[in-house]
Amino acid sequence: MGSIPTPTTGTAPNVAIVGGGLIGVMLGLGLSHRGIPFTIYERASDWHEIGAGVGLTNIALSTMQRLHPEVPAALRRVAKANHFSFWDGFHPLTKEAAQQPQALHFLLDNPGTNYWCCMRSQFLRELVALLPTGSTRFNKELESFVDDSSCQQVLLRFKDGTTDQADALLGCDGIHSRTRQLLLGEDNPAAHASFTHQLGYRTVLPISEAIEIMGESKGKSDFCIHIGPNAYVPSYPMLDGTKTVLNMTTVIYNPEPWPYDQKMVAPATHDEVARIFKDWSPPIRDLIAKFPEKLMKWGIFDMADHPAPTYASGRVAIVGDAAHASTPFLGAGGAMGIEDALAMATAMQLVKGAASIPAALQAFSAVRLERSQWLVQSSREMGVIFQWRDPSAGNDGERFRMEAEQRTSKVSNFDPDAMVDRIRLEFEQRKAGAA
């Protein structure tokens, strides 16, 4: 474990982070690096991330470097860099045809578009090793908070009946964020993420089986995305301990409502996946055949229908998916959360007394709102295009390329230092206005 650097001033805020996923832990590391005391409150009994893979953009890597200099090395220990290749997963009639250049829509290899792919749980383990000892409390699920300006601190109430206090409460509690519900009001439509009519099914294959089905390049080294009617199938190699496996996801459009309310995961069967792909190219059908008979499906929710009007109020703010949960079609939701973590750590570093915390959180919200909400909407739109549901695009590979390059360039052409400067400027303006 690391240790908390000695704060340069006695007026650094004491911060409560609700949620111990990747973004909550990264935010904690960013605060730790700046000498700001914090506690992570995690509702699980131990560190837990689903074993699914995650792909992080190159700009996310440079943002991590500014957040905490040891984080990029932690990522490199469990991840490898790759580029996206987009393939026609529907028309090729044979395994050989599916590997030919004619089946390749395009390779996304512009400068800065490489992705770092790994298993979430392994990356989280590396990050947790950097946290200061004693900075996390488990079995703490937020029930409510009281942010009364007449009180010196925010009061946190947990479902186990306990309470705690902090100078600022930062919600990193994910897609169905309790912090967001309390911040915006539970009757506000923006307090709740919406079902996107997308279902995710995941599995992991031995790399030898992936190579046998897809060929050496696709199965062993590439981040491949196969696209076709009503589905999107990303796959990439990653480390599972010491062995390399293929992480495979199918994201399937389903016009029916999600019948499980706010629960994100439900039981599924192999047949409900297989019937979607019954007319797809043979290699894709062979991959789908490797899914287990009984599996789980994820309902994919986002904030596109009712974007949050603000990410902060008083001494409380929301960060990452809690603020702007997104679909996976641009592969940049994680990067947005990491940018948030850097922005928030910067804002907290500017605080030199409790009275300026609201100004810092409002500066964070002002700087992060437009870019993060653009991603949510753009990813939704890209899903319609990639799943051949846009009549104007059809299955036009050139249109796919143009749309993907245009949108991913906005993700990658980002200056973290300029964002940091904007946070400082916004903070000073708000502090001056409050005075």
Secondary structure as a PSIPRED ss2 file (coil, helix, strand):
# PSIPRED VFORMAT (PSIPRED V4.0)

   1 M C   1.000  0.000  0.000
   2 G E   0.000  0.000  1.000
   3 S C   1.000  0.000  0.000
   4 I C   1.000  0.000  0.000
   5 P C   1.000  0.000  0.000
   6 T C   1.000  0.000  0.000
   7 P C   1.000  0.000  0.000
   8 T C   1.000  0.000  0.000
   9 T C   1.000  0.000  0.000
  10 G C   1.000  0.000  0.000
  11 T C   1.000  0.000  0.000
  12 A C   1.000  0.000  0.000
  13 P C   1.000  0.000  0.000
  14 N C   1.000  0.000  0.000
  15 V E   0.000  0.000  1.000
  16 A E   0.000  0.000  1.000
  17 I E   0.000  0.000  1.000
  18 V E   0.000  0.000  1.000
  19 G C   1.000  0.000  0.000
  20 G C   1.000  0.000  0.000
  21 G C   1.000  0.000  0.000
  22 L H   0.000  1.000  0.000
  23 I H   0.000  1.000  0.000
  24 G H   0.000  1.000  0.000
  25 V H   0.000  1.000  0.000
  26 M H   0.000  1.000  0.000
  27 L H   0.000  1.000  0.000
  28 G H   0.000  1.000  0.000
  29 L H   0.000  1.000  0.000
  30 G H   0.000  1.000  0.000
  31 L H   0.000  1.000  0.000
  32 S H   0.000  1.000  0.000
  33 H H   0.000  1.000  0.000
  34 R C   1.000  0.000  0.000
  35 G C   1.000  0.000  0.000
  36 I C   1.000  0.000  0.000
  37 P C   1.000  0.000  0.000
  38 F E   0.000  0.000  1.000
  39 T E   0.000  0.000  1.000
  40 I E   0.000  0.000  1.000
  41 Y E   0.000  0.000  1.000
  42 E C   1.000  0.000  0.000
  43 R C   1.000  0.000  0.000
  44 A C   1.000  0.000  0.000
  45 S C   1.000  0.000  0.000
  46 D C   1.000  0.000  0.000
  47 W C   1.000  0.000  0.000
  48 H C   1.000  0.000  0.000
  49 E C   1.000  0.000  0.000
  50 I C   1.000  0.000  0.000
  51 G C   1.000  0.000  0.000
  52 A C   1.000  0.000  0.000
  53 G E   0.000  0.000  1.000
  54 V E   0.000  0.000  1.000
  55 G E   0.000  0.000  1.000
  56 L E   0.000  0.000  1.000
  57 T E   0.000  0.000  1.000
  58 N H   0.000  1.000  0.000
  59 I H   0.000  1.000  0.000
  60 A H   0.000  1.000  0.000
  61 L H   0.000  1.000  0.000
  62 S H   0.000  1.000  0.000
  63 T H   0.000  1.000  0.000
  64 M H   0.000  1.000  0.000
  65 Q H   0.000  1.000  0.000
  66 R H   0.000  1.000  0.000
  67 L H   0.000  1.000  0.000
  68 H C   1.000  0.000  0.000
  69 P C   1.000  0.000  0.000
  70 E C   1.000  0.000  0.000
  71 V H   0.000  1.000  0.000
  72 P H   0.000  1.000  0.000
  73 A H   0.000  1.000  0.000
  74 A H   0.000  1.000  0.000
  75 L H   0.000  1.000  0.000
  76 R H   0.000  1.000  0.000
  77 R H   0.000  1.000  0.000
  78 V H   0.000  1.000  0.000
  79 A C   1.000  0.000  0.000
  80 K E   0.000  0.000  1.000
  81 A E   0.000  0.000  1.000
  82 N E   0.000  0.000  1.000
  83 H C   1.000  0.000  0.000
  84 F E   0.000  0.000  1.000
  85 S E   0.000  0.000  1.000
  86 F E   0.000  0.000  1.000
  87 W E   0.000  0.000  1.000
  88 D E   0.000  0.000  1.000
  89 G C   1.000  0.000  0.000
  90 F C   1.000  0.000  0.000
  91 H C   1.000  0.000  0.000
  92 P C   1.000  0.000  0.000
  93 L C   1.000  0.000  0.000
  94 T C   1.000  0.000  0.000
  95 K H   0.000  1.000  0.000
  96 E H   0.000  1.000  0.000
  97 A H   0.000  1.000  0.000
  98 A H   0.000  1.000  0.000
  99 Q C   1.000  0.000  0.000
 100 Q C   1.000  0.000  0.000
 101 P H   0.000  1.000  0.000
 102 Q H   0.000  1.000  0.000
 103 A H   0.000  1.000  0.000
 104 L E   0.000  0.000  1.000
 105 H E   0.000  0.000  1.000
 106 F E   0.000  0.000  1.000
 107 L E   0.000  0.000  1.000
 108 L E   0.000  0.000  1.000
 109 D C   1.000  0.000  0.000
 110 N C   1.000  0.000  0.000
 111 P C   1.000  0.000  0.000
 112 G C   1.000  0.000  0.000
 113 T C   1.000  0.000  0.000
 114 N C   1.000  0.000  0.000
 115 Y E   0.000  0.000  1.000
 116 W E   0.000  0.000  1.000
 117 C E   0.000  0.000  1.000
 118 C E   0.000  0.000  1.000
 119 M E   0.000  0.000  1.000
 120 R H   0.000  1.000  0.000
 121 S H   0.000  1.000  0.000
 122 Q H   0.000  1.000  0.000
 123 F H   0.000  1.000  0.000
 124 L H   0.000  1.000  0.000
 125 R H   0.000  1.000  0.000
 126 E H   0.000  1.000  0.000
 127 L H   0.000  1.000  0.000
 128 V H   0.000  1.000  0.000
 129 A C   1.000  0.000  0.000
 130 L C   1.000  0.000  0.000
 131 L C   1.000  0.000  0.000
 132 P E   0.000  0.000  1.000
 133 T C   1.000  0.000  0.000
 134 G C   1.000  0.000  0.000
 135 S C   1.000  0.000  0.000
 136 T E   0.000  0.000  1.000
 137 R E   0.000  0.000  1.000
 138 F C   1.000  0.000  0.000
 139 N C   1.000  0.000  0.000
 140 K C   1.000  0.000  0.000
 141 E C   1.000  0.000  0.000
 142 L E   0.000  0.000  1.000
 143 E E   0.000  0.000  1.000
 144 S E   0.000  0.000  1.000
 145 F E   0.000  0.000  1.000
 146 V E   0.000  0.000  1.000
 147 D C   1.000  0.000  0.000
 148 D C   1.000  0.000  0.000
 149 S C   1.000  0.000  0.000
 150 S C   1.000  0.000  0.000
 151 C C   1.000  0.000  0.000
 152 Q C   1.000  0.000  0.000
 153 Q C   1.000  0.000  0.000
 154 V E   0.000  0.000  1.000
 155 L E   0.000  0.000  1.000
 156 L E   0.000  0.000  1.000
 157 R E   0.000  0.000  1.000
 158 F E   0.000  0.000  1.000
 159 K C   1.000  0.000  0.000
 160 D C   1.000  0.000  0.000
 161 G C   1.000  0.000  0.000
 162 T C   1.000  0.000  0.000
 163 T E   0.000  0.000  1.000
 164 D E   0.000  0.000  1.000
 165 Q E   0.000  0.000  1.000
 166 A E   0.000  0.000  1.000
 167 D C   1.000  0.000  0.000
 168 A E   0.000  0.000  1.000
 169 L E   0.000  0.000  1.000
 170 L E   0.000  0.000  1.000
 171 G E   0.000  0.000  1.000
 172 C C   1.000  0.000  0.000
 173 D C   1.000  0.000  0.000
 174 G C   1.000  0.000  0.000
 175 I C   1.000  0.000  0.000
 176 H C   1.000  0.000  0.000
 177 S C   1.000  0.000  0.000
 178 R H   0.000  1.000  0.000
 179 T H   0.000  1.000  0.000
 180 R H   0.000  1.000  0.000
 181 Q H   0.000  1.000  0.000
 182 L H   0.000  1.000  0.000
 183 L H   0.000  1.000  0.000
 184 L H   0.000  1.000  0.000
 185 G C   1.000  0.000  0.000
 186 E C   1.000  0.000  0.000
 187 D C   1.000  0.000  0.000
 188 N C   1.000  0.000  0.000
 189 P H   0.000  1.000  0.000
 190 A H   0.000  1.000  0.000
 191 A H   0.000  1.000  0.000
 192 H C   1.000  0.000  0.000
 193 A C   1.000  0.000  0.000
 194 S E   0.000  0.000  1.000
 195 F E   0.000  0.000  1.000
 196 T E   0.000  0.000  1.000
 197 H E   0.000  0.000  1.000
 198 Q E   0.000  0.000  1.000
 199 L E   0.000  0.000  1.000
 200 G E   0.000  0.000  1.000
 201 Y E   0.000  0.000  1.000
 202 R E   0.000  0.000  1.000
 203 T E   0.000  0.000  1.000
 204 V E   0.000  0.000  1.000
 205 L E   0.000  0.000  1.000
 206 P E   0.000  0.000  1.000
 207 I H   0.000  1.000  0.000
 208 S H   0.000  1.000  0.000
 209 E H   0.000  1.000  0.000
 210 A H   0.000  1.000  0.000
 211 I H   0.000  1.000  0.000
 212 E H   0.000  1.000  0.000
 213 I H   0.000  1.000  0.000
 214 M H   0.000  1.000  0.000
 215 G C   1.000  0.000  0.000
 216 E H   0.000  1.000  0.000
 217 S H   0.000  1.000  0.000
 218 K H   0.000  1.000  0.000
 219 G H   0.000  1.000  0.000
 220 K H   0.000  1.000  0.000
 221 S H   0.000  1.000  0.000
 222 D C   1.000  0.000  0.000
 223 F E   0.000  0.000  1.000
 224 C E   0.000  0.000  1.000
 225 I E   0.000  0.000  1.000
 226 H E   0.000  0.000  1.000
 227 I E   0.000  0.000  1.000
 228 G E   0.000  0.000  1.000
 229 P C   1.000  0.000  0.000
 230 N C   1.000  0.000  0.000
 231 A E   0.000  0.000  1.000
 232 Y E   0.000  0.000  1.000
 233 V E   0.000  0.000  1.000
 234 P E   0.000  0.000  1.000
 235 S E   0.000  0.000  1.000
 236 Y E   0.000  0.000  1.000
 237 P E   0.000  0.000  1.000
 238 M E   0.000  0.000  1.000
 239 L E   0.000  0.000  1.000
 240 D E   0.000  0.000  1.000
 241 G C   1.000  0.000  0.000
 242 T C   1.000  0.000  0.000
 243 K E   0.000  0.000  1.000
 244 T E   0.000  0.000  1.000
 245 V E   0.000  0.000  1.000
 246 L E   0.000  0.000  1.000
 247 N E   0.000  0.000  1.000
 248 M E   0.000  0.000  1.000
 249 T E   0.000  0.000  1.000
 250 T E   0.000  0.000  1.000
 251 V E   0.000  0.000  1.000
 252 I E   0.000  0.000  1.000
 253 Y E   0.000  0.000  1.000
 254 N C   1.000  0.000  0.000
 255 P C   1.000  0.000  0.000
 256 E C   1.000  0.000  0.000
 257 P C   1.000  0.000  0.000
 258 W C   1.000  0.000  0.000
 259 P C   1.000  0.000  0.000
 260 Y C   1.000  0.000  0.000
 261 D C   1.000  0.000  0.000
 262 Q C   1.000  0.000  0.000
 263 K C   1.000  0.000  0.000
 264 M C   1.000  0.000  0.000
 265 V E   0.000  0.000  1.000
 266 A E   0.000  0.000  1.000
 267 P E   0.000  0.000  1.000
 268 A E   0.000  0.000  1.000
 269 T E   0.000  0.000  1.000
 270 H H   0.000  1.000  0.000
 271 D H   0.000  1.000  0.000
 272 E H   0.000  1.000  0.000
 273 V H   0.000  1.000  0.000
 274 A H   0.000  1.000  0.000
 275 R H   0.000  1.000  0.000
 276 I H   0.000  1.000  0.000
 277 F H   0.000  1.000  0.000
 278 K C   1.000  0.000  0.000
 279 D C   1.000  0.000  0.000
 280 W C   1.000  0.000  0.000
 281 S C   1.000  0.000  0.000
 282 P H   0.000  1.000  0.000
 283 P H   0.000  1.000  0.000
 284 I H   0.000  1.000  0.000
 285 R H   0.000  1.000  0.000
 286 D H   0.000  1.000  0.000
 287 L H   0.000  1.000  0.000
 288 I H   0.000  1.000  0.000
 289 A H   0.000  1.000  0.000
 290 K C   1.000  0.000  0.000
 291 F C   1.000  0.000  0.000
 292 P C   1.000  0.000  0.000
 293 E C   1.000  0.000  0.000
 294 K E   0.000  0.000  1.000
 295 L E   0.000  0.000  1.000
 296 M E   0.000  0.000  1.000
 297 K E   0.000  0.000  1.000
 298 W E   0.000  0.000  1.000
 299 G E   0.000  0.000  1.000
 300 I E   0.000  0.000  1.000
 301 F E   0.000  0.000  1.000
 302 D E   0.000  0.000  1.000
 303 M C   1.000  0.000  0.000
 304 A C   1.000  0.000  0.000
 305 D C   1.000  0.000  0.000
 306 H C   1.000  0.000  0.000
 307 P C   1.000  0.000  0.000
 308 A C   1.000  0.000  0.000
 309 P C   1.000  0.000  0.000
 310 T C   1.000  0.000  0.000
 311 Y C   1.000  0.000  0.000
 312 A E   0.000  0.000  1.000
 313 S E   0.000  0.000  1.000
 314 G C   1.000  0.000  0.000
 315 R C   1.000  0.000  0.000
 316 V E   0.000  0.000  1.000
 317 A E   0.000  0.000  1.000
 318 I E   0.000  0.000  1.000
 319 V C   1.000  0.000  0.000
 320 G C   1.000  0.000  0.000
 321 D H   0.000  1.000  0.000
 322 A H   0.000  1.000  0.000
 323 A H   0.000  1.000  0.000
 324 H H   0.000  1.000  0.000
 325 A C   1.000  0.000  0.000
 326 S C   1.000  0.000  0.000
 327 T C   1.000  0.000  0.000
 328 P C   1.000  0.000  0.000
 329 F C   1.000  0.000  0.000
 330 L C   1.000  0.000  0.000
 331 G C   1.000  0.000  0.000
 332 A C   1.000  0.000  0.000
 333 G H   0.000  1.000  0.000
 334 G H   0.000  1.000  0.000
 335 A H   0.000  1.000  0.000
 336 M H   0.000  1.000  0.000
 337 G H   0.000  1.000  0.000
 338 I H   0.000  1.000  0.000
 339 E H   0.000  1.000  0.000
 340 D H   0.000  1.000  0.000
 341 A H   0.000  1.000  0.000
 342 L H   0.000  1.000  0.000
 343 A H   0.000  1.000  0.000
 344 M H   0.000  1.000  0.000
 345 A H   0.000  1.000  0.000
 346 T H   0.000  1.000  0.000
 347 A H   0.000  1.000  0.000
 348 M H   0.000  1.000  0.000
 349 Q H   0.000  1.000  0.000
 350 L H   0.000  1.000  0.000
 351 V C   1.000  0.000  0.000
 352 K C   1.000  0.000  0.000
 353 G C   1.000  0.000  0.000
 354 A H   0.000  1.000  0.000
 355 A H   0.000  1.000  0.000
 356 S H   0.000  1.000  0.000
 357 I H   0.000  1.000  0.000
 358 P H   0.000  1.000  0.000
 359 A H   0.000  1.000  0.000
 360 A H   0.000  1.000  0.000
 361 L H   0.000  1.000  0.000
 362 Q H   0.000  1.000  0.000
 363 A H   0.000  1.000  0.000
 364 F H   0.000  1.000  0.000
 365 S H   0.000  1.000  0.000
 366 A H   0.000  1.000  0.000
 367 V H   0.000  1.000  0.000
 368 R H   0.000  1.000  0.000
 369 L H   0.000  1.000  0.000
 370 E H   0.000  1.000  0.000
 371 R H   0.000  1.000  0.000
 372 S H   0.000  1.000  0.000
 373 Q H   0.000  1.000  0.000
 374 W H   0.000  1.000  0.000
 375 L H   0.000  1.000  0.000
 376 V H   0.000  1.000  0.000
 377 Q H   0.000  1.000  0.000
 378 S H   0.000  1.000  0.000
 379 S H   0.000  1.000  0.000
 380 R H   0.000  1.000  0.000
 381 E H   0.000  1.000  0.000
 382 M H   0.000  1.000  0.000
 383 G H   0.000  1.000  0.000
 384 V H   0.000  1.000  0.000
 385 I H   0.000  1.000  0.000
 386 F H   0.000  1.000  0.000
 387 Q C   1.000  0.000  0.000
 388 W C   1.000  0.000  0.000
 389 R C   1.000  0.000  0.000
 390 D C   1.000  0.000  0.000
 391 P C   1.000  0.000  0.000
 392 S C   1.000  0.000  0.000
 393 A C   1.000  0.000  0.000
 394 G C   1.000  0.000  0.000
 395 N C   1.000  0.000  0.000
 396 D C   1.000  0.000  0.000
 397 G H   0.000  1.000  0.000
 398 E H   0.000  1.000  0.000
 399 R H   0.000  1.000  0.000
 400 F H   0.000  1.000  0.000
 401 R H   0.000  1.000  0.000
 402 M H   0.000  1.000  0.000
 403 E H   0.000  1.000  0.000
 404 A H   0.000  1.000  0.000
 405 E H   0.000  1.000  0.000
 406 Q H   0.000  1.000  0.000
 407 R H   0.000  1.000  0.000
 408 T H   0.000  1.000  0.000
 409 S H   0.000  1.000  0.000
 410 K H   0.000  1.000  0.000
 411 V H   0.000  1.000  0.000
 412 S H   0.000  1.000  0.000
 413 N C   1.000  0.000  0.000
 414 F C   1.000  0.000  0.000
 415 D C   1.000  0.000  0.000
 416 P H   0.000  1.000  0.000
 417 D H   0.000  1.000  0.000
 418 A H   0.000  1.000  0.000
 419 M H   0.000  1.000  0.000
 420 V H   0.000  1.000  0.000
 421 D H   0.000  1.000  0.000
 422 R H   0.000  1.000  0.000
 423 I H   0.000  1.000  0.000
 424 R H   0.000  1.000  0.000
 425 L H   0.000  1.000  0.000
 426 E H   0.000  1.000  0.000
 427 F H   0.000  1.000  0.000
 428 E H   0.000  1.000  0.000
 429 Q H   0.000  1.000  0.000
 430 R H   0.000  1.000  0.000
 431 K H   0.000  1.000  0.000
 432 A H   0.000  1.000  0.000
 433 G H   0.000  1.000  0.000
 434 A H   0.000  1.000  0.000
 435 A C   1.000  0.000  0.000
